């Protein structure tokens, strides 16, 4: 009689604990979207400072009687945060372990292929149940250095809102400084 346990035993997928892993790319799994959380205190501070600058700009526009103004995103839209692509990646390391890590963001489609020899620099995630995420990939097969980029809270808020918030914060600081001096 054949022992089925030894013949059908599947290799267990593990999350690596090392900072740098070298191995062969086994598979890029189907990706899914994950949302970046936007902290309410950060959002309130940015919107308050931007509101001060917005009031000043409205006064200046009214005095110069120029119309216009950009459409604003709602608090709810800004609080939701940006989404980024998460792709689970399977790698077989030099110790013949099957490892699972996560790739956050996008890479060129031709950058990685199953069978490529890769060196991954990893970073643990806040949730210890999640596999570590890839910070940097060196594709040793092609010689490419790849750094996945994801959306951040600051890119989600956008340069116009951040510039307006910086202007508003500087106005608030100037008013506070003048009231302290007086």
Short mmCIF file of the C-alpha atoms (twelve columns), coordinates in Angstrom:
data_MODEL
# 
_entry.id   MODEL 
# 
loop_
_atom_site.group_PDB 
_atom_site.id 
_atom_site.type_symbol 
_atom_site.label_atom_id 
_atom_site.label_alt_id 
_atom_site.label_comp_id 
_atom_site.label_asym_id 
_atom_site.label_seq_id 
_atom_site.Cartn_x 
_atom_site.Cartn_y 
_atom_site.Cartn_z 
_atom_site.pdbx_PDB_model_num 
ATOM 1   C CA . UNK A 1   0.000   0.000  0.000   1 
ATOM 2   C CA . UNK A 2   1.244   3.515  -0.909  1 
ATOM 3   C CA . UNK A 3   1.495   6.124  1.796   1 
ATOM 4   C CA . UNK A 4   -0.591  9.050  0.473   1 
ATOM 5   C CA . UNK A 5   0.673   11.521 3.074   1 
ATOM 6   C CA . UNK A 6   4.240   11.542 1.790   1 
ATOM 7   C CA . UNK A 7   3.299   11.667 -1.894  1 
ATOM 8   C CA . UNK A 8   0.638   14.351 -1.705  1 
ATOM 9   C CA . UNK A 9   2.210   16.586 0.878   1 
ATOM 10  C CA . UNK A 10  2.084   20.133 -0.421  1 
ATOM 11  C CA . UNK A 11  4.860   22.487 0.432   1 
ATOM 12  C CA . UNK A 12  3.827   25.070 2.942   1 
ATOM 13  C CA . UNK A 13  4.033   28.725 1.970   1 
ATOM 14  C CA . UNK A 14  5.836   30.784 4.614   1 
ATOM 15  C CA . UNK A 15  6.377   34.483 5.233   1 
ATOM 16  C CA . UNK A 16  10.099  35.266 5.318   1 
ATOM 17  C CA . UNK A 17  11.591  37.050 8.308   1 
ATOM 18  C CA . UNK A 18  14.841  38.071 6.602   1 
ATOM 19  C CA . UNK A 19  15.370  41.606 5.295   1 
ATOM 20  C CA . UNK A 20  16.941  40.383 2.013   1 
ATOM 21  C CA . UNK A 21  15.813  37.227 0.198   1 
ATOM 22  C CA . UNK A 22  17.386  35.710 -2.910  1 
ATOM 23  C CA . UNK A 23  15.625  33.103 -5.005  1 
ATOM 24  C CA . UNK A 24  13.631  32.250 -8.114  1 
ATOM 25  C CA . UNK A 25  10.340  33.936 -8.915  1 
ATOM 26  C CA . UNK A 26  7.690   31.218 -8.951  1 
ATOM 27  C CA . UNK A 27  4.491   33.140 -9.577  1 
ATOM 28  C CA . UNK A 28  2.868   36.565 -9.599  1 
ATOM 29  C CA . UNK A 29  -0.649  36.030 -8.241  1 
ATOM 30  C CA . UNK A 30  -3.716  38.065 -9.216  1 
ATOM 31  C CA . UNK A 31  -3.587  41.541 -7.733  1 
ATOM 32  C CA . UNK A 32  -6.246  43.347 -5.743  1 
ATOM 33  C CA . UNK A 33  -6.799  46.909 -4.503  1 
ATOM 34  C CA . UNK A 34  -5.997  48.018 -0.949  1 
ATOM 35  C CA . UNK A 35  -6.753  51.443 0.475   1 
ATOM 36  C CA . UNK A 36  -4.277  53.758 2.210   1 
ATOM 37  C CA . UNK A 37  -5.765  55.063 5.431   1 
ATOM 38  C CA . UNK A 38  -5.912  58.809 5.876   1 
ATOM 39  C CA . UNK A 39  -5.687  59.882 9.508   1 
ATOM 40  C CA . UNK A 40  -8.475  62.253 10.477  1 
ATOM 41  C CA . UNK A 41  -6.212  64.608 12.510  1 
ATOM 42  C CA . UNK A 42  -3.883  65.052 9.525   1 
ATOM 43  C CA . UNK A 43  -6.789  65.664 7.178   1 
ATOM 44  C CA . UNK A 44  -8.468  68.153 9.541   1 
ATOM 45  C CA . UNK A 45  -5.211  70.085 9.994   1 
ATOM 46  C CA . UNK A 46  -4.582  70.275 6.239   1 
ATOM 47  C CA . UNK A 47  -8.176  71.271 5.452   1 
ATOM 48  C CA . UNK A 48  -8.254  73.910 8.219   1 
ATOM 49  C CA . UNK A 49  -5.046  75.525 6.990   1 
ATOM 50  C CA . UNK A 50  -6.267  75.302 3.384   1 
ATOM 51  C CA . UNK A 51  -9.578  76.865 4.466   1 
ATOM 52  C CA . UNK A 52  -7.789  79.925 5.847   1 
ATOM 53  C CA . UNK A 53  -5.947  80.398 2.568   1 
ATOM 54  C CA . UNK A 54  -9.201  79.749 0.669   1 
ATOM 55  C CA . UNK A 55  -10.927 82.556 2.564   1 
ATOM 56  C CA . UNK A 56  -8.088  84.931 1.740   1 
ATOM 57  C CA . UNK A 57  -8.196  83.948 -1.922  1 
ATOM 58  C CA . UNK A 58  -11.977 84.483 -2.067  1 
ATOM 59  C CA . UNK A 59  -11.571 87.964 -0.580  1 
ATOM 60  C CA . UNK A 60  -8.866  88.817 -3.120  1 
ATOM 61  C CA . UNK A 61  -11.008 87.451 -5.985  1 
ATOM 62  C CA . UNK A 62  -14.007 89.476 -4.771  1 
ATOM 63  C CA . UNK A 63  -11.890 92.645 -4.634  1 
ATOM 64  C CA . UNK A 64  -10.510 92.003 -8.100  1 
ATOM 65  C CA . UNK A 65  -13.897 90.670 -9.268  1 
ATOM 66  C CA . UNK A 66  -12.383 87.698 -11.030 1 
ATOM 67  C CA . UNK A 67  -14.574 84.616 -11.048 1 
ATOM 68  C CA . UNK A 68  -13.682 80.998 -11.149 1 
ATOM 69  C CA . UNK A 69  -12.278 78.562 -8.719  1 
ATOM 70  C CA . UNK A 70  -11.537 74.895 -8.861  1 
ATOM 71  C CA . UNK A 71  -13.971 72.208 -7.831  1 
ATOM 72  C CA . UNK A 72  -13.140 70.855 -4.384  1 
ATOM 73  C CA . UNK A 73  -13.230 67.265 -3.261  1 
ATOM 74  C CA . UNK A 74  -15.414 66.526 -0.262  1 
ATOM 75  C CA . UNK A 75  -14.125 65.575 3.184   1 
ATOM 76  C CA . UNK A 76  -15.557 62.085 2.632   1 
ATOM 77  C CA . UNK A 77  -13.639 61.673 -0.657  1 
ATOM 78  C CA . UNK A 78  -10.387 62.863 0.916   1 
ATOM 79  C CA . UNK A 79  -10.872 60.659 4.014   1 
ATOM 80  C CA . UNK A 80  -11.384 57.542 1.871   1 
ATOM 81  C CA . UNK A 81  -7.757  57.573 0.787   1 
ATOM 82  C CA . UNK A 82  -6.079  56.349 -2.378  1 
ATOM 83  C CA . UNK A 83  -6.102  52.725 -3.488  1 
ATOM 84  C CA . UNK A 84  -3.020  50.876 -4.639  1 
ATOM 85  C CA . UNK A 85  -2.445  47.533 -6.302  1 
ATOM 86  C CA . UNK A 86  -1.279  44.631 -4.098  1 
ATOM 87  C CA . UNK A 87  0.153   41.613 -5.920  1 
ATOM 88  C CA . UNK A 88  1.018   38.504 -3.889  1 
ATOM 89  C CA . UNK A 89  4.341   37.075 -5.132  1 
ATOM 90  C CA . UNK A 90  5.672   33.548 -4.603  1 
ATOM 91  C CA . UNK A 91  9.446   33.010 -4.529  1 
ATOM 92  C CA . UNK A 92  11.477  29.866 -3.923  1 
ATOM 93  C CA . UNK A 93  14.560  30.808 -1.920  1 
ATOM 94  C CA . UNK A 94  17.995  29.157 -1.911  1 
ATOM 95  C CA . UNK A 95  16.903  26.941 1.020   1 
ATOM 96  C CA . UNK A 96  14.075  25.602 -1.234  1 
ATOM 97  C CA . UNK A 97  11.345  27.243 0.873   1 
ATOM 98  C CA . UNK A 98  8.274   28.619 -0.892  1 
ATOM 99  C CA . UNK A 99  7.902   32.224 0.309   1 
ATOM 100 C CA . UNK A 100 5.032   34.647 -0.090  1 
ATOM 101 C CA . UNK A 101 5.616   38.400 -0.169  1 
ATOM 102 C CA . UNK A 102 3.563   41.345 -1.413  1 
ATOM 103 C CA . UNK A 103 4.330   43.776 -4.207  1 
ATOM 104 C CA . UNK A 104 2.629   47.145 -3.619  1 
ATOM 105 C CA . UNK A 105 2.142   49.366 -6.647  1 
ATOM 106 C CA . UNK A 106 2.923   48.868 -10.303 1 
ATOM 107 C CA . UNK A 107 5.925   47.643 -12.255 1 
ATOM 108 C CA . UNK A 108 6.398   47.412 -16.022 1 
ATOM 109 C CA . UNK A 109 4.786   44.213 -17.302 1 
ATOM 110 C CA . UNK A 110 8.045   42.960 -18.782 1 
ATOM 111 C CA . UNK A 111 10.032  43.531 -15.563 1 
ATOM 112 C CA . UNK A 112 9.431   40.139 -13.913 1 
ATOM 113 C CA . UNK A 113 8.787   36.655 -15.275 1 
ATOM 114 C CA . UNK A 114 8.440   33.275 -13.553 1 
ATOM 115 C CA . UNK A 115 11.863  31.683 -13.315 1 
ATOM 116 C CA . UNK A 116 13.745  34.980 -12.959 1 
ATOM 117 C CA . UNK A 117 16.491  34.968 -10.335 1 
ATOM 118 C CA . UNK A 118 15.677  37.852 -7.976  1 
ATOM 119 C CA . UNK A 119 16.970  39.515 -4.845  1 
ATOM 120 C CA . UNK A 120 14.211  41.137 -2.789  1 
ATOM 121 C CA . UNK A 121 14.596  43.741 -0.076  1 
ATOM 122 C CA . UNK A 122 11.623  43.346 2.261   1 
ATOM 123 C CA . UNK A 123 9.909   45.396 4.943   1 
ATOM 124 C CA . UNK A 124 7.476   43.960 7.504   1 
ATOM 125 C CA . UNK A 125 3.961   45.385 7.438   1 
ATOM 126 C CA . UNK A 126 2.082   46.842 10.412  1 
ATOM 127 C CA . UNK A 127 -0.262  43.843 10.443  1 
ATOM 128 C CA . UNK A 128 1.884   40.848 11.467  1 
ATOM 129 C CA . UNK A 129 -0.517  38.446 9.694   1 
ATOM 130 C CA . UNK A 130 0.339   39.960 6.304   1 
ATOM 131 C CA . UNK A 131 3.439   38.867 4.405   1 
ATOM 132 C CA . UNK A 132 6.278   41.396 4.176   1 
ATOM 133 C CA . UNK A 133 6.150   43.887 1.325   1 
ATOM 134 C CA . UNK A 134 8.806   44.333 -1.319  1 
ATOM 135 C CA . UNK A 135 10.769  47.587 -1.078  1 
ATOM 136 C CA . UNK A 136 13.207  46.862 -3.884  1 
ATOM 137 C CA . UNK A 137 13.756  44.139 -6.459  1 
ATOM 138 C CA . UNK A 138 17.018  43.330 -8.178  1 
ATOM 139 C CA . UNK A 139 16.236  41.093 -11.141 1 
ATOM 140 C CA . UNK A 140 19.524  39.205 -11.359 1 
ATOM 141 C CA . UNK A 141 18.435  37.580 -14.631 1 
ATOM 142 C CA . UNK A 142 18.052  40.891 -16.489 1 
ATOM 143 C CA . UNK A 143 20.159  43.163 -14.264 1 
ATOM 144 C CA . UNK A 144 17.235  45.536 -13.611 1 
ATOM 145 C CA . UNK A 145 16.779  47.415 -10.337 1 
ATOM 146 C CA . UNK A 146 13.041  47.856 -9.685  1 
ATOM 147 C CA . UNK A 147 11.378  50.002 -7.031  1 
ATOM 148 C CA . UNK A 148 7.580   49.750 -6.851  1 
ATOM 149 C CA . UNK A 149 5.817   53.027 -6.093  1 
ATOM 150 C CA . UNK A 150 2.435   53.379 -4.413  1 
ATOM 151 C CA . UNK A 151 0.088   56.238 -3.770  1 
ATOM 152 C CA . UNK A 152 0.651   58.111 -0.529  1 
ATOM 153 C CA . UNK A 153 -1.573  60.304 1.609   1 
ATOM 154 C CA . UNK A 154 0.295   63.364 0.291   1 
ATOM 155 C CA . UNK A 155 -0.103  62.395 -3.369  1 
ATOM 156 C CA . UNK A 156 -3.795  61.714 -2.666  1 
ATOM 157 C CA . UNK A 157 -4.341  65.164 -1.180  1 
ATOM 158 C CA . UNK A 158 -2.520  66.699 -4.148  1 
ATOM 159 C CA . UNK A 159 -0.115  69.609 -4.632  1 
ATOM 160 C CA . UNK A 160 -2.801  72.339 -4.972  1 
ATOM 161 C CA . UNK A 161 -4.412  71.491 -1.623  1 
ATOM 162 C CA . UNK A 162 -1.040  71.102 0.097   1 
ATOM 163 C CA . UNK A 163 0.214   74.444 -1.274  1 
ATOM 164 C CA . UNK A 164 -2.994  76.109 -0.147  1 
ATOM 165 C CA . UNK A 165 -2.596  74.519 3.297   1 
ATOM 166 C CA . UNK A 166 1.023   75.739 3.500   1 
ATOM 167 C CA . UNK A 167 -0.124  79.264 2.629   1 
ATOM 168 C CA . UNK A 168 -2.896  79.067 5.227   1 
ATOM 169 C CA . UNK A 169 -0.527  77.740 7.905   1 
ATOM 170 C CA . UNK A 170 1.952   80.549 7.216   1 
ATOM 171 C CA . UNK A 171 -0.866  83.131 7.497   1 
ATOM 172 C CA . UNK A 172 -1.983  81.595 10.805  1 
ATOM 173 C CA . UNK A 173 1.621   81.643 12.077  1 
ATOM 174 C CA . UNK A 174 2.047   85.279 10.999  1 
ATOM 175 C CA . UNK A 175 -1.172  86.304 12.770  1 
ATOM 176 C CA . UNK A 176 -0.123  84.378 15.903  1 
ATOM 177 C CA . UNK A 177 3.317   85.994 15.844  1 
ATOM 178 C CA . UNK A 178 1.815   89.470 15.459  1 
ATOM 179 C CA . UNK A 179 -0.610  88.887 18.359  1 
ATOM 180 C CA . UNK A 180 2.249   87.704 20.605  1 
ATOM 181 C CA . UNK A 181 4.392   90.725 19.718  1 
ATOM 182 C CA . UNK A 182 1.530   93.227 20.261  1 
# 
